[in-house]
Amino acid sequence: MDFSVTGTTLLVALLSTLLTAWFLKSIWPQTGRLPPGPPALPIIGNLFQLDIRAPHKSLVKLSEQYGPVFTFWFSGYPAVVVCGTEAVREALVTHGHDFSGRYLFPILERISGGYGILFSNGERWKQLRQFTLSTLKNFGMGKKPIEERIQEEAQFLVAEIRNEKEKPFSTDVMFRCAAANIICSIVFGDRFEYKDKKFLQLMNMLDENTRVFSSPWAQLYNNFPNIMDMLPGPHKRVFQNMVEMRSFMNEIIESHKQTFEKDFPRDYIDSFLAKIDEEKHKPDSQFIAKNLEMASTNLFLAGTETTGITLGWALQFLVKYPEIQEKIHHEIDDVIGTFRRPTIKDRASMPYTDAVIHEVQRNIDIAPMGLPRMATDDIEFRGHLIPKGTFVIPVLSSVLNDTNCWETPELFNPNHFLDDKGGFKMNDGFMAFSAGKRICLGESLARMELFLFLTTLLQNFVFKSVINHKDIDTSPLKSGILMVPHLYKFCAVCR
């Protein structure tokens, strides 16, 4: 026997054992009652068990072995993973306050600093969310004024598509621009032409950031931020893009200040400026310039990207399944006709169209793990103690694909949202906007946009594929914080 080889092997094994023991001892006081999970290694935790191309699938697979609530180690910090409709609803709704914190990954901390709405916590988040919901409602979110803005923007979108003269074109940037213009009209009272160079630059930066966030680069940065800061890569562009987007927003804020009238707010920014003035003597006020900048940027990003992506993905399904597109055409003809603009009231009379839109959202599973949650206090949950500050992952994908809720979760099936008589029915497993206190604050706006944009487009066009429609791949190209679709060109034939 080679003693040197044997000795080296024993030394490595001894060091590994000591390192593992030290690691477990150092974290045991804080994590002794966390849910059980797969054994973790020092430094890298359970990362070796994570498919970086589809991390949510790895977590769902592990839940089959360790149950609906288990612990997964990301390098040196634990995450409590919650899977399945019952457990996720219990966490986000029944224990809504306990899991209402936002866990800041290193990449999120760097781009936000914990300011704004999406990535803030505590009193800051409560005040900003309440103010934002109230302000959006004042400017008509979910009501007639916003409906009219969406109807108008839908006509601009139709005109833009007509300009393609039935030739193959990509809808990606076009749909993103349409969604962005709605939130722009609310946040700073204006819209952009689809060919505006600065606007298109912003859309390109949004797309680039989404793709990086949904790639292994973001996961590497979150696990090894100090190392990644020293290395080149696409993650560097995320930070530069955010600097430019915030600069764009600050230019708009500064221009608002020049024409601002406190008693006559025109949009979200004006309303926030009025609140800043109202609380200027409060030393602990959350209504400060930094929160205005980040909250406005948050609304712009969130209101653009998810709706734009969903519209594009919906069109892929309608082209892949022409029989579904044809059924919607018939429903539009019967309920709306050729000349009248679709209204949100029409949705109640168009159950099939409504079912298709919901099935698109269920099937694309756009935010499979939701945005990261955090325990706001020490929580007793299903017999386990989850310490305050613990990273919590409610796997929304496990709800949207739960076999207990959906007859054929792996298929695109609008019947998931139709009753025996063809009427629309909601399903408890529909959690596309998350749930609880951190549910998407733009849910009602997104629902209006998806219905009005799609019905207006299908009222005017038949969409056809450049390739064989059966070859369209509706599975995600990338998956991370958001799902990213494959891109295709389509022809829009006037009806």
RODO-2510 file (C-alpha; in nm, 4 decimals, decimal comma):
residues 495
     n   res          X          Y          Z
     1     m     0,0000     0,0000     0,0000
     2     d     0,1286     0,3501    -0,0903
     3     f     0,1446     0,5203     0,2513
     4     s     0,1743     0,8687     0,1018
     5     v    -0,1484     0,8261    -0,0979
     6     t    -0,3277     0,6676     0,1972
     7     g    -0,2044     0,9393     0,4320
     8     t    -0,3173     1,2142     0,1969
     9     t    -0,6589     1,0523     0,1623
    10     l    -0,6956     1,0248     0,5390
    11     l    -0,5851     1,3855     0,5873
    12     v    -0,8374     1,5104     0,3320
    13     a    -1,1114     1,3021     0,4930
    14     l    -1,0181     1,4315     0,8397
    15     l    -1,0135     1,7936     0,7261
    16     s    -1,3486     1,7472     0,5492
    17     t    -1,4997     1,5981     0,8650
    18     l    -1,3672     1,8794     1,0841
    19     l    -1,4846     2,1446     0,8389
    20     t    -1,8303     1,9881     0,8203
    21     a    -1,8497     1,9637     1,2008
    22     w    -1,7432     2,3284     1,2370
    23     f    -1,9947     2,4316     0,9735
    24     l    -2,2823     2,2493     1,1436
    25     k    -2,1819     2,3758     1,4877
    26     s    -2,1656     2,7363     1,3665
    27     i    -2,5137     2,7313     1,2206
    28     w    -2,6881     2,4924     1,4598
    29     p    -2,8049     2,7487     1,7195
    30     q    -2,9879     2,9422     1,4490
    31     t    -3,1178     2,6495     1,2481
    32     g    -3,1705     2,3622     1,4922
    33     r    -3,5448     2,3391     1,4264
    34     l    -3,5509     2,4204     1,0581
    35     p    -3,7340     2,1636     0,8443
    36     p    -3,5189     1,8669     0,7415
    37     g    -3,3733     1,8642     0,3940
    38     p    -3,0996     1,7112     0,1809
    39     p    -2,7543     1,6897     0,3442
    40     a    -2,5466     1,9996     0,2724
    41     l    -2,1764     2,0379     0,2085
    42     p    -1,9625     2,3115     0,3644
    43     i    -1,9305     2,6307     0,1570
    44     i    -2,1421     2,5135    -0,1393
    45     g    -2,4406     2,3860     0,0616
    46     n    -2,6846     2,2010    -0,1689
    47     l    -2,5929     2,3856    -0,4879
    48     f    -2,4684     2,0618    -0,6423
    49     q    -2,8313     1,9389    -0,6359
    50     l    -2,9667     2,2435    -0,8187
    51     d    -3,0235     2,2426    -1,1947
    52     i    -2,9132     2,5958    -1,2801
    53     r    -3,1208     2,5827    -1,6020
    54     a    -3,4431     2,5162    -1,4092
    55     p    -3,3889     2,5573    -1,0326
    56     h    -3,7608     2,5392    -0,9518
    57     k    -3,7800     2,1895    -1,0993
    58     s    -3,4964     2,0734    -0,8742
    59     l    -3,6807     2,2064    -0,5683
    60     v    -4,0092     2,0426    -0,6679
    61     k    -3,8237     1,7139    -0,7207
    62     l    -3,6646     1,7364    -0,3768
    63     s    -4,0069     1,8009    -0,2188
    64     e    -4,1131     1,4549    -0,3354
    65     q    -3,8469     1,3126    -0,1055
    66     y    -3,8407     1,5612     0,1836
    67     g    -4,2023     1,6783     0,1915
    68     p    -4,3761     2,0085     0,1091
    69     v    -4,1581     2,2080     0,3527
    70     f    -3,7825     2,1485     0,3645
    71     t    -3,4512     2,3296     0,4004
    72     f    -3,2161     2,3883     0,1083
    73     w    -2,8735     2,5444     0,1578
    74     f    -2,7533     2,8067    -0,0890
    75     s    -2,3809     2,8152    -0,0109
    76     g    -2,3673     2,9311     0,3528
    77     y    -2,7279     3,0324     0,4099
    78     p    -3,0449     2,8222     0,4414
    79     a    -3,3711     2,8645     0,2540
    80     v    -3,7023     2,7166     0,3641
    81     v    -3,8698     2,5822     0,0512
    82     v    -4,2501     2,5523     0,0437
    83     c    -4,4150     2,3387    -0,2262
    84     g    -4,7702     2,2362    -0,3150
    85     t    -5,0970     2,4293    -0,3146
    86     e    -5,1909     2,3586     0,0465
    87     a    -4,8520     2,4459     0,1987
    88     v    -4,7915     2,7531    -0,0202
    89     r    -5,1376     2,8942     0,0526
    90     e    -5,0892     2,8293     0,4237
    91     a    -4,7571     3,0153     0,4166
    92     l    -4,8606     3,3128     0,2018
    93     v    -5,2215     3,3590     0,3151
    94     t    -5,2737     3,2022     0,6595
    95     h    -4,9290     3,3193     0,7722
    96     g    -4,9291     3,6132     0,5337
    97     h    -4,7758     3,8630     0,7749
    98     d    -4,5089     3,6201     0,8955
    99     f    -4,3831     3,5612     0,5422
   100     s    -4,4319     3,9139     0,4081
   101     g    -4,0657     4,0123     0,4266
   102     r    -3,8513     4,0492     0,1156
   103     y    -3,5238     3,8591     0,1230
   104     l    -3,2587     4,0641    -0,0522
   105     f    -3,0232     3,8571    -0,2620
   106     p    -2,6876     4,0308    -0,3080
   107     i    -2,7835     4,1257    -0,6647
   108     l    -3,1140     4,2765    -0,5446
   109     e    -2,9437     4,4576    -0,2589
   110     r    -2,6938     4,6122    -0,4982
   111     i    -2,9484     4,7386    -0,7505
   112     s    -3,2051     4,8637    -0,4979
   113     g    -3,0360     4,9282    -0,1652
   114     g    -3,3637     4,8172    -0,0065
   115     y    -3,5459     5,1279    -0,1332
   116     g    -3,8692     5,1410    -0,3333
   117     i    -4,1642     4,9016    -0,3205
   118     l    -4,0488     4,5665    -0,4535
   119     f    -3,7364     4,5190    -0,2428
   120     s    -3,8090     4,7056     0,0803
   121     n    -3,9187     4,5775     0,4193
   122     g    -4,0858     4,6840     0,7419
   123     e    -4,2417     5,0256     0,7796
   124     r    -4,0909     5,1483     0,4526
   125     w    -4,2625     4,8745     0,2542
   126     k    -4,5956     4,9145     0,4378
   127     q    -4,6131     5,2884     0,3807
   128     l    -4,4970     5,2793     0,0190
   129     r    -4,7263     4,9933    -0,0783
   130     q    -5,0300     5,1537     0,0845
   131     f    -4,9531     5,4894    -0,0786
   132     t    -4,8917     5,3293    -0,4194
   133     l    -5,2120     5,1237    -0,4166
   134     s    -5,4140     5,4290    -0,3143
   135     t    -5,2497     5,6482    -0,5786
   136     l    -5,2923     5,3945    -0,8584
   137     k    -5,6613     5,3646    -0,7710
   138     n    -5,6942     5,7451    -0,7705
   139     f    -5,5603     5,7469    -1,1249
   140     g    -5,8084     5,4828    -1,2317
   141     m    -5,6365     5,1454    -1,1985
   142     g    -5,9079     4,8848    -1,2491
   143     k    -6,1552     5,1539    -1,3541
   144     k    -6,2767     5,3367    -1,6642
   145     p    -5,9906     5,5898    -1,7018
   146     i    -5,7258     5,3161    -1,7232
   147     e    -5,9492     5,1052    -1,9452
   148     e    -5,9665     5,3946    -2,1922
   149     r    -5,5871     5,4318    -2,1875
   150     i    -5,5436     5,0619    -2,2635
   151     q    -5,8027     5,0793    -2,5427
   152     e    -5,6193     5,3739    -2,6952
   153     e    -5,2803     5,2025    -2,6688
   154     a    -5,4282     4,8876    -2,8228
   155     q    -5,5189     5,0945    -3,1298
   156     f    -5,1617     5,2246    -3,1525
   157     l    -5,0456     4,8624    -3,1364
   158     v    -5,2872     4,7608    -3,4124
   159     a    -5,1598     5,0451    -3,6314
   160     e    -4,7998     4,9388    -3,5690
   161     i    -4,8790     4,5811    -3,6742
   162     r    -5,0662     4,6985    -3,9846
   163     n    -4,7485     4,8778    -4,0881
   164     e    -4,5818     4,5365    -4,1201
   165     k    -4,8166     4,4734    -4,4176
   166     e    -4,8652     4,1033    -4,3367
   167     k    -4,4905     4,0316    -4,3569
   168     p    -4,3102     3,8299    -4,0879
   169     f    -4,2255     4,0373    -3,7792
   170     s    -4,1300     3,9946    -3,4144
   171     t    -4,3766     4,1026    -3,1476
   172     d    -4,1253     4,1015    -2,8619
   173     v    -4,0257     4,4700    -2,8489
   174     m    -4,3661     4,5849    -2,9760
   175     f    -4,5580     4,4162    -2,6932
   176     r    -4,3090     4,5378    -2,4368
   177     c    -4,3551     4,8956    -2,5647
   178     a    -4,7354     4,8679    -2,5444
   179     a    -4,7261     4,7450    -2,1841
   180     a    -4,4658     5,0065    -2,0903
   181     n    -4,6782     5,2886    -2,2286
   182     i    -4,9648     5,2008    -1,9953
   183     i    -4,7527     5,2159    -1,6822
   184     c    -4,5692     5,5240    -1,8143
   185     s    -4,9012     5,7062    -1,8502
   186     i    -4,9762     5,6328    -1,4829
   187     v    -4,6318     5,6975    -1,3365
   188     f    -4,5331     6,0095    -1,5300
   189     g    -4,8307     6,0932    -1,7480
   190     d    -4,6847     6,0292    -2,0927
   191     r    -4,6344     5,7656    -2,3589
   192     f    -4,3663     5,7041    -2,6209
   193     e    -4,3746     5,6341    -2,9910
   194     y    -4,2745     5,2779    -3,0686
   195     k    -3,9768     5,3956    -3,2762
   196     d    -3,8457     5,6412    -3,0152
   197     k    -3,4727     5,5633    -2,9849
   198     k    -3,4461     5,6294    -2,6109
   199     f    -3,7570     5,4221    -2,5452
   200     l    -3,6224     5,1326    -2,7516
   201     q    -3,2932     5,1544    -2,5654
   202     l    -3,4823     5,1146    -2,2384
   203     m    -3,6725     4,8158    -2,3768
   204     n    -3,3447     4,6527    -2,4801
   205     m    -3,1979     4,7062    -2,1348
   206     l    -3,5088     4,5535    -1,9770
   207     d    -3,4780     4,2488    -2,1989
   208     e    -3,1078     4,2132    -2,1244
   209     n    -3,1627     4,2317    -1,7483
   210     t    -3,4446     3,9761    -1,7611
   211     r    -3,2243     3,7314    -1,9476
   212     v    -2,9343     3,7742    -1,7049
   213     f    -3,1649     3,7418    -1,4013
   214     s    -3,2950     3,4174    -1,5515
   215     s    -2,9480     3,2755    -1,6144
   216     p    -2,6767     3,1072    -1,4062
   217     w    -2,4892     3,4392    -1,3905
   218     a    -2,7399     3,5823    -1,1425
   219     q    -2,7281     3,2655    -0,9328
   220     l    -2,3482     3,2738    -0,9275
   221     y    -2,3515     3,6371    -0,8187
   222     n    -2,6005     3,5709    -0,5385
   223     n    -2,3900     3,2879    -0,4015
   224     f    -2,0445     3,4385    -0,4512
   225     p    -2,0904     3,8174    -0,4775
   226     n    -1,7394     3,9158    -0,3662
   227     i    -1,5793     3,6885    -0,6228
   228     m    -1,8211     3,7823    -0,9020
   229     d    -1,7569     4,1536    -0,8416
   230     m    -1,3999     4,0919    -0,9510
   231     l    -1,4913     3,8904    -1,2617
   232     p    -1,6208     4,0086    -1,6006
   233     g    -1,9529     3,8812    -1,7311
   234     p    -2,3129     3,9724    -1,8226
   235     h    -2,3914     4,0451    -1,4562
   236     k    -2,1924     4,3663    -1,4932
   237     r    -2,4422     4,4877    -1,7538
   238     v    -2,7306     4,4480    -1,5080
   239     f    -2,5787     4,7067    -1,2780
   240     q    -2,4925     4,9445    -1,5615
   241     n    -2,8413     4,9100    -1,7077
   242     m    -2,9985     4,9901    -1,3723
   243     v    -2,7844     5,3036    -1,3413
   244     e    -2,9083     5,4190    -1,6814
   245     m    -3,2738     5,3358    -1,6057
   246     r    -3,2604     5,5252    -1,2781
   247     s    -3,0956     5,8172    -1,4558
   248     f    -3,3833     5,8158    -1,7042
   249     m    -3,6356     5,8164    -1,4196
   250     n    -3,4537     6,0969    -1,2375
   251     e    -3,4639     6,3138    -1,5501
   252     i    -3,8411     6,2730    -1,5582
   253     i    -3,8699     6,3468    -1,1846
   254     e    -3,6637     6,6640    -1,2224
   255     s    -3,8776     6,7821    -1,5133
   256     h    -4,1886     6,7202    -1,3013
   257     k    -4,0497     6,9401    -1,0260
   258     q    -4,0357     7,2337    -1,2692
   259     t    -4,4113     7,2213    -1,3365
   260     f    -4,5338     7,0597    -1,0166
   261     e    -4,8506     7,1941    -0,8521
   262     k    -4,9144     7,0364    -0,5148
   263     d    -5,2948     7,0585    -0,5307
   264     f    -5,3219     6,9253    -0,8865
   265     p    -5,1214     6,6010    -0,9159
   266     r    -5,1080     6,4722    -1,2722
   267     d    -4,9624     6,1273    -1,2065
   268     y    -4,7805     5,9040    -0,9574
   269     i    -4,4646     6,1151    -0,9501
   270     d    -4,6612     6,4339    -0,8763
   271     s    -4,8493     6,2565    -0,5981
   272     f    -4,5225     6,1345    -0,4448
   273     l    -4,3703     6,4843    -0,4658
   274     a    -4,6754     6,6176    -0,2812
   275     k    -4,6256     6,3534    -0,0111
   276     i    -4,2568     6,4460     0,0197
   277     d    -4,3578     6,8091     0,0727
   278     e    -4,6242     6,7083     0,3254
   279     e    -4,3792     6,5065     0,5368
   280     k    -4,0662     6,7166     0,4872
   281     h    -4,0458     6,7960     0,8580
   282     k    -4,0670     6,4303     0,9653
   283     p    -3,7133     6,3015     1,0248
   284     d    -3,8192     5,9379     0,9806
   285     s    -4,0429     5,9896     0,6746
   286     q    -4,0263     5,7221     0,4071
   287     f    -4,1302     5,9747     0,1437
   288     i    -3,7868     6,0812     0,0293
   289     a    -3,6192     6,1275    -0,3080
   290     k    -3,4488     5,7856    -0,3021
   291     n    -3,7778     5,6031    -0,2515
   292     l    -3,9458     5,8092    -0,5242
   293     e    -3,6728     5,7155    -0,7697
   294     m    -3,6808     5,3442    -0,6858
   295     a    -4,0607     5,3141    -0,6502
   296     s    -4,1128     5,4771    -0,9925
   297     t    -3,8470     5,2516    -1,1440
   298     n    -4,0058     4,9455    -0,9771
   299     l    -4,3451     5,0277    -1,1276
   300     f    -4,1952     5,0844    -1,4702
   301     l    -4,0015     4,7568    -1,4673
   302     a    -4,2760     4,5390    -1,3166
   303     g    -4,5508     4,6937    -1,5284
   304     t    -4,3580     4,6391    -1,8494
   305     e    -4,1774     4,3099    -1,8395
   306     t    -4,4242     4,0502    -1,7117
   307     t    -4,7179     4,1813    -1,9171
   308     g    -4,5068     4,2166    -2,2314
   309     i    -4,3682     3,8645    -2,1977
   310     t    -4,7137     3,7180    -2,1268
   311     l    -4,8656     3,8844    -2,4350
   312     g    -4,5900     3,7446    -2,6563
   313     w    -4,6219     3,3974    -2,5098
   314     a    -5,0005     3,4071    -2,5485
   315     l    -4,9578     3,4734    -2,9187
   316     q    -4,7289     3,1714    -2,9490
   317     f    -5,0000     2,9458    -2,8051
   318     l    -5,2655     3,0955    -3,0341
   319     v    -5,0492     3,0349    -3,3403
   320     k    -4,9400     2,6881    -3,2275
   321     y    -5,3045     2,5920    -3,1734
   322     p    -5,4968     2,7623    -3,4589
   323     e    -5,8212     2,5950    -3,3494
   324     i    -5,8017     2,7873    -3,0208
   325     q    -5,7380     3,1132    -3,2061
   326     e    -6,0375     3,0404    -3,4282
   327     k    -6,2661     2,9828    -3,1272
   328     i    -6,1649     3,3186    -2,9843
   329     h    -6,2304     3,4839    -3,3212
   330     h    -6,5829     3,3406    -3,3156
   331     e    -6,6410     3,4590    -2,9585
   332     i    -6,5202     3,8087    -3,0487
   333     d    -6,7482     3,8191    -3,3532
   334     d    -7,0477     3,7052    -3,1473
   335     v    -6,9959     3,9375    -2,8499
   336     i    -6,8088     4,2428    -2,9801
   337     g    -6,8368     4,2393    -3,3557
   338     t    -6,6089     4,4073    -3,6059
   339     f    -6,6245     4,7785    -3,5304
   340     r    -6,6799     4,8349    -3,1588
   341     r    -6,3759     4,8449    -2,9331
   342     p    -6,3543     4,5649    -2,6754
   343     t    -6,4351     4,6705    -2,3201
   344     i    -6,3600     4,5072    -1,9888
   345     k    -6,7335     4,4365    -1,9456
   346     d    -6,7118     4,2023    -2,2445
   347     r    -6,4987     3,9624    -2,0417
   348     a    -6,8033     3,8333    -1,8531
   349     s    -6,9610     3,7321    -2,1869
   350     m    -6,6417     3,5739    -2,3252
   351     p    -6,5641     3,2771    -2,0986
   352     y    -6,3513     3,0931    -2,3548
   353     t    -6,1229     3,3919    -2,4180
   354     d    -6,0934     3,4468    -2,0429
   355     a    -6,0103     3,0795    -1,9909
   356     v    -5,7395     3,0883    -2,2580
   357     i    -5,5745     3,3939    -2,1000
   358     h    -5,5729     3,2286    -1,7566
   359     e    -5,4360     2,9060    -1,9019
   360     v    -5,1560     3,1018    -2,0700
   361     q    -5,0606     3,2496    -1,7342
   362     r    -5,0808     2,9109    -1,5623
   363     n    -4,8834     2,7324    -1,8303
   364     i    -4,5983     2,9798    -1,8764
   365     d    -4,5424     2,9911    -1,4991
   366     i    -4,3670     3,3257    -1,5467
   367     a    -4,2265     3,3609    -1,1929
   368     p    -4,1823     2,9960    -1,0851
   369     m    -4,0415     3,0747    -0,7400
   370     g    -4,2040     3,4143    -0,6971
   371     l    -3,9906     3,6967    -0,5648
   372     p    -3,7825     3,5927    -0,2605
   373     r    -3,9663     3,6053     0,0730
   374     m    -3,8285     3,6389     0,4246
   375     a    -3,9574     3,5472     0,7696
   376     t    -4,0429     3,8705     0,9529
   377     d    -4,0147     3,7075     1,2967
   378     d    -3,9433     3,3692     1,4552
   379     i    -4,2263     3,1565     1,3126
   380     e    -4,3733     2,8235     1,4167
   381     f    -4,4737     2,6655     1,0868
   382     r    -4,5836     2,3037     1,0493
   383     g    -4,3910     2,1948     1,3581
   384     h    -4,0711     2,3763     1,2685
   385     l    -3,9141     2,6979     1,3956
   386     i    -3,8188     2,9332     1,1164
   387     p    -3,5927     3,2084     1,2558
   388     k    -3,6500     3,5738     1,1745
   389     g    -3,4658     3,6780     0,8593
   390     t    -3,4690     3,3295     0,7012
   391     f    -3,4906     3,3140     0,3225
   392     v    -3,8246     3,1544     0,2193
   393     i    -3,9058     3,0208    -0,1288
   394     p    -4,2760     2,9680    -0,2057
   395     v    -4,2522     2,7613    -0,5239
   396     l    -4,5485     2,8978    -0,7207
   397     s    -4,4671     2,6531    -0,9996
   398     s    -4,5627     2,3653    -0,7697
   399     v    -4,9086     2,5233    -0,7341
   400     l    -4,9620     2,6064    -1,1016
   401     n    -4,8683     2,2483    -1,1901
   402     d    -5,0231     2,0671    -0,8939
   403     t    -5,1912     1,7456    -1,0093
   404     n    -5,4398     1,7879    -0,7245
   405     c    -5,5695     2,1072    -0,8865
   406     w    -5,5235     2,0531    -1,2584
   407     e    -5,6423     1,7636    -1,4692
   408     t    -5,3581     1,7888    -1,7233
   409     p    -5,1006     2,0304    -1,5773
   410     e    -4,8376     1,9422    -1,8357
   411     l    -5,0646     2,0421    -2,1268
   412     f    -5,2053     2,3716    -2,2530
   413     n    -5,5706     2,3132    -2,1748
   414     p    -5,8220     2,6041    -2,1497
   415     n    -6,0751     2,3565    -2,0066
   416     h    -5,8926     2,3964    -1,6757
   417     f    -6,0923     2,7208    -1,6435
   418     l    -6,4261     2,6103    -1,7943
   419     d    -6,7173     2,4360    -1,6262
   420     d    -6,9399     2,1684    -1,7825
   421     k    -7,1573     2,4353    -1,9441
   422     g    -6,8694     2,6271    -2,0976
   423     g    -6,8777     2,9028    -1,8368
   424     f    -6,5621     3,0449    -1,6829
   425     k    -6,4577     2,9003    -1,3464
   426     m    -6,1675     3,0044    -1,1259
   427     n    -5,9367     2,7415    -0,9804
   428     d    -5,7823     2,7613    -0,6321
   429     g    -5,4522     2,6574    -0,7855
   430     f    -5,4285     2,9744    -0,9956
   431     m    -5,1529     3,1727    -0,8261
   432     a    -4,9913     3,3513    -1,1196
   433     f    -4,9847     3,6811    -0,9252
   434     s    -4,8605     3,5160    -0,6020
   435     a    -5,0813     3,5525    -0,2915
   436     g    -5,1077     3,7154     0,0476
   437     k    -4,9716     4,0531     0,1548
   438     r    -4,7035     4,0568    -0,1174
   439     i    -4,9442     3,9725    -0,4001
   440     c    -4,8692     4,1685    -0,7186
   441     l    -5,0059     4,5197    -0,6628
   442     g    -5,0646     4,5587    -1,0370
   443     e    -5,2817     4,2457    -1,0685
   444     s    -5,6006     4,4282    -1,1722
   445     l    -5,4088     4,6370    -1,4267
   446     a    -5,2388     4,3311    -1,5758
   447     r    -5,5722     4,1479    -1,6079
   448     m    -5,7237     4,4426    -1,7942
   449     e    -5,4237     4,4753    -2,0251
   450     l    -5,4101     4,1079    -2,1192
   451     f    -5,7802     4,0941    -2,2023
   452     l    -5,8078     4,4244    -2,3900
   453     f    -5,4826     4,3917    -2,5828
   454     l    -5,5457     4,0324    -2,6946
   455     t    -5,9104     4,0796    -2,7890
   456     t    -5,8267     4,3958    -2,9842
   457     l    -5,5469     4,2194    -3,1714
   458     l    -5,7616     3,9169    -3,2537
   459     q    -6,0510     4,1396    -3,3549
   460     n    -5,8245     4,2816    -3,6257
   461     f    -5,5883     4,0009    -3,7251
   462     v    -5,5365     3,6319    -3,7833
   463     f    -5,1848     3,5459    -3,6667
   464     k    -4,9925     3,2820    -3,8597
   465     s    -4,6550     3,1183    -3,8142
   466     v    -4,3571     3,1498    -4,0467
   467     i    -4,2527     2,7949    -3,9602
   468     n    -4,4793     2,4927    -3,9212
   469     h    -4,7056     2,5917    -3,6305
   470     k    -4,6550     2,2493    -3,4713
   471     d    -4,2815     2,3234    -3,4364
   472     i    -4,3322     2,6260    -3,2126
   473     d    -4,1683     2,5510    -2,8775
   474     t    -4,3745     2,7083    -2,5991
   475     s    -4,1460     2,5808    -2,3227
   476     p    -3,9156     2,8412    -2,1654
   477     l    -3,5797     2,9194    -2,3188
   478     k    -3,4422     3,0184    -1,9770
   479     s    -3,5764     3,0011    -1,6252
   480     g    -3,4722     3,1758    -1,3065
   481     i    -3,6559     3,4582    -1,1314
   482     l    -3,8569     3,4900    -1,4535
   483     m    -3,9254     3,2482    -1,7376
   484     v    -3,7939     3,3670    -2,0755
   485     p    -3,9683     3,2395    -2,3923
   486     h    -3,8263     3,1436    -2,7281
   487     l    -3,8750     3,4180    -2,9886
   488     y    -4,0567     3,3698    -3,3188
   489     k    -4,1749     3,5834    -3,6066
   490     f    -4,5396     3,5842    -3,7129
   491     c    -4,7531     3,7201    -3,9936
   492     a    -5,0600     3,9243    -3,9052
   493     v    -5,3274     3,8856    -4,1726
   494     c    -5,6019     4,1473    -4,1601
   495     r    -5,9498     4,0068    -4,0945
***
